[in-house]
Amino acid sequence: MAACKGLSSCFNGTDQRYNSAMQRICLAVFCCLLVTCGRKDVHRDGSIRLRGEKPISLRGAEAGELLQEGTASWYGPDFHGRQTANGERYDMDGMTAAHKTLPFGTVIKVVNRDNGKTAVLRVNDRGPFVAGRILDVSRGGARALGMIGPGTARVSIYLHNAATMERKPTKGYWTLQVGSFGTFEAARNVYLRLEHYGVPVELQRYDNLYRVRLGQFKSEQEADRLCELLKDEHLGCWILHVD
């Protein structure tokens, strides 16, 4: 609106040549304002334009390797239900994160250097879009890291397990639902017990419940084999097909 008022005021000069010159200047400024609006740093393929930052390479990286250190923040209600950069719907209570260059599906371990708390998160979005920050975590991740109140935290990012990088079958997959819980903490405790299996673990909020799902399998037989292993840890599971 301010740009429009400024543009209008340029047309009220008394000198025609001066007025014409000012019109061109104001039009140029107005066009620049339009071009700079919106999330222009994100390309259609989900990549992000870096501004003097070095992309992180996973080539040769091993589980437990330190990838990056810096400041993390979290994002929640304003983005809940919106589409993330990889096409999913953002679940603010899931265990996910936005990073500028790590491949979608990369599973990372984030350590809050201010309090020692940790969270295992899956990259499914791009960001942060604030200078000086390296990671945006979901509200679920922020709760696990103890950074809801502060809003930001100094963190270390480690590669959790290279084998857990997400590769979803295009026509659905089989998964194990290990439980539905009334509280986030109860679901998170089970989530943490499943990390060592080397397959994707998801913590999802559904209505007033938190459900934990494990794995993305091409066949029901594969899912059943892992379900048998879970029984040894006294964990129940249901085999589901996700379209």
C-alpha positions in Angstrom: 0.0 0.0 0.0 2.8 2.4 0.8 4.4 1.7 -2.6 1.1 2.5 -4.3 0.7 5.8 -2.4 4.3 6.7 -3.3 3.6 5.8 -6.9 0.5 7.9 -7.0 2.2 10.9 -5.5 4.8 10.8 -8.3 2.0 11.5 -10.8 1.0 14.8 -9.2 4.0 16.9 -10.2 3.6 20.1 -12.2 6.6 19.8 -14.4 5.9 17.2 -17.2 9.5 16.1 -17.8 10.1 15.9 -14.0 6.9 14.0 -13.6 7.7 11.5 -16.4 11.2 10.8 -14.9 9.7 10.3 -11.4 7.1 7.9 -12.8 9.8 5.7 -14.3 11.7 5.7 -11.1 8.7 4.8 -9.0 7.6 2.1 -11.4 11.1 0.5 -11.2 10.9 0.6 -7.3 7.4 -0.8 -7.3 8.5 -3.7 -9.6 11.4 -4.5 -7.4 9.1 -4.7 -4.4 6.9 -7.2 -6.3 9.8 -9.4 -7.3 11.2 -9.6 -3.8 7.9 -10.8 -2.2 7.3 -14.5 -1.4 9.5 -17.5 -0.9 11.7 -17.0 -3.9 14.5 -19.0 -2.2 12.7 -22.3 -2.8 12.8 -23.8 -6.3 10.1 -26.0 -7.8 12.3 -29.1 -7.4 12.5 -28.5 -3.6 16.0 -27.2 -3.7 16.8 -23.9 -2.0 18.9 -21.0 -3.1 21.9 -20.7 -0.8 23.2 -17.3 0.1 26.9 -17.8 0.7 26.3 -21.0 2.6 28.0 -24.3 1.8 25.8 -27.3 1.0 26.3 -30.4 3.2 27.4 -33.6 1.4 26.5 -37.0 2.6 28.9 -38.8 0.3 30.9 -41.2 2.4 29.2 -40.1 5.6 28.6 -42.7 8.2 26.1 -43.0 11.0 27.0 -40.9 14.0 29.1 -38.4 11.9 28.8 -34.7 12.9 27.2 -32.8 10.0 26.7 -29.3 11.2 26.5 -27.1 14.3 24.6 -23.8 14.7 21.3 -22.4 15.8 18.0 -24.2 15.4 14.4 -22.8 15.7 11.0 -24.5 15.5 7.8 -23.9 13.5 4.3 -24.9 14.4 0.6 -23.8 14.2 0.9 -21.4 11.4 2.2 -24.1 9.1 0.3 -27.1 10.4 -1.5 -29.0 7.6 0.3 -27.1 4.9 2.3 -28.9 2.2 6.0 -29.3 2.9 8.7 -29.0 0.3 8.7 -32.8 -0.3 4.9 -32.9 -0.8 3.8 -34.2 2.6 1.3 -32.4 4.9 3.2 -30.8 7.7 2.3 -32.4 11.1 3.7 -30.0 13.8 3.6 -32.8 16.4 5.5 -35.2 14.2 9.3 -35.8 14.5 10.5 -33.9 11.4 12.7 -31.0 10.4 13.4 -28.5 7.6 17.0 -28.2 6.3 18.4 -26.2 3.4 20.3 -29.0 1.6 20.0 -32.4 3.3 18.1 -34.9 1.0 14.5 -35.5 1.9 14.1 -38.6 4.1 17.5 -38.1 5.7 17.2 -39.1 9.4 19.3 -37.0 11.7 20.1 -36.9 15.4 19.8 -33.4 16.8 21.5 -32.6 20.2 20.6 -29.5 22.1 23.9 -28.2 23.3 22.3 -26.0 25.9 20.6 -28.8 27.8 21.9 -32.1 26.4 18.5 -33.3 25.1 18.3 -35.2 21.8 15.7 -35.9 19.1 15.8 -38.1 16.0 14.1 -36.3 13.1 13.4 -36.9 9.5 14.0 -34.1 6.9 10.9 -33.4 4.9 11.0 -29.6 4.3 13.2 -26.7 3.3 14.4 -23.9 5.6 15.1 -22.0 7.8 14.6 -18.7 6.1 16.1 -16.6 8.8 19.8 -15.7 8.6 22.1 -17.5 11.0 19.9 -20.5 11.5 20.7 -24.0 10.2 17.6 -26.1 11.1 13.8 -25.7 11.7 12.3 -28.5 13.8 8.7 -29.4 14.2 6.9 -28.6 17.5 7.2 -32.3 18.4 11.0 -32.1 17.8 11.2 -28.8 19.8 9.3 -30.4 22.7 11.8 -33.4 22.7 14.7 -30.9 22.6 13.4 -28.7 25.4 13.3 -25.6 23.2 9.6 -24.7 23.1 10.0 -21.8 25.5 13.3 -20.3 24.3 12.3 -20.7 20.6 15.9 -21.3 19.5 18.8 -23.5 20.7 22.4 -24.2 19.9 22.4 -27.6 18.3 24.7 -30.3 16.8 23.3 -32.3 13.8 24.5 -35.9 13.4 23.7 -38.4 10.6 21.6 -40.9 12.5 21.6 -43.8 10.1 22.3 -43.6 6.4 20.1 -46.7 5.8 17.1 -44.9 7.1 16.9 -42.4 4.2 13.3 -42.5 3.0 12.4 -44.2 -0.2 8.6 -44.6 -0.4 7.2 -47.1 -2.9 5.1 -45.2 -5.5 2.0 -47.5 -5.1 1.8 -47.7 -1.3 3.7 -49.7 1.3 3.3 -51.9 4.3 4.1 -50.6 7.8 3.8 -51.6 11.4 1.8 -49.6 13.8 3.4 -50.2 17.2 0.8 -48.3 19.2 -1.5 -45.3 19.8 -1.0 -43.3 22.9 -2.8 -40.6 24.8 0.3 -38.6 25.6 3.2 -37.4 23.5 5.7 -38.6 26.1 4.4 -42.2 26.1 4.6 -42.3 22.3 8.1 -40.8 22.3 9.3 -43.5 24.7 8.3 -46.2 22.3 9.7 -44.2 19.4 13.1 -44.1 21.0 13.0 -47.8 21.6 12.6 -48.4 17.8 15.4 -46.2 16.5 18.0 -49.0 16.4 16.1 -51.1 13.9 17.5 -49.1 11.0 14.2 -48.3 9.3 12.1 -45.1 9.3 10.1 -44.5 12.5 7.2 -42.0 12.4 5.4 -40.4 15.3 2.1 -39.0 14.1 -0.7 -37.1 15.8 -4.2 -38.4 14.9 -7.1 -36.5 16.6 -6.2 -36.7 20.3 -3.8 -39.7 20.0 -0.1 -40.1 19.1 0.6 -43.1 17.0 4.0 -44.7 16.3 4.7 -46.5 13.0 7.7 -48.4 11.9 9.1 -49.2 8.5 8.0 -48.9 4.8 8.0 -52.3 3.3 7.3 -53.6 -0.2 5.6 -56.8 1.0 3.5 -57.9 3.9 6.0 -60.7 4.5 8.8 -58.2 5.2 6.7 -56.4 7.7 5.7 -59.6 9.4 9.3 -60.6 9.9 10.0 -57.3 11.8 6.8 -57.7 13.7 8.1 -61.0 15.1 11.3 -59.3 16.3 9.3 -56.7 18.1 7.5 -59.4 20.1 10.9 -60.3 21.7 10.9 -56.8 23.1 7.3 -57.2 24.3 6.0 -54.7 21.8 2.7 -55.3 20.1 2.3 -54.4 16.4 -0.4 -54.3 13.6 0.5 -54.7 10.0 -1.1 -52.0 7.9 -1.0 -51.1 4.2 -0.7 -47.4 3.4 -1.9 -46.2 -0.1 
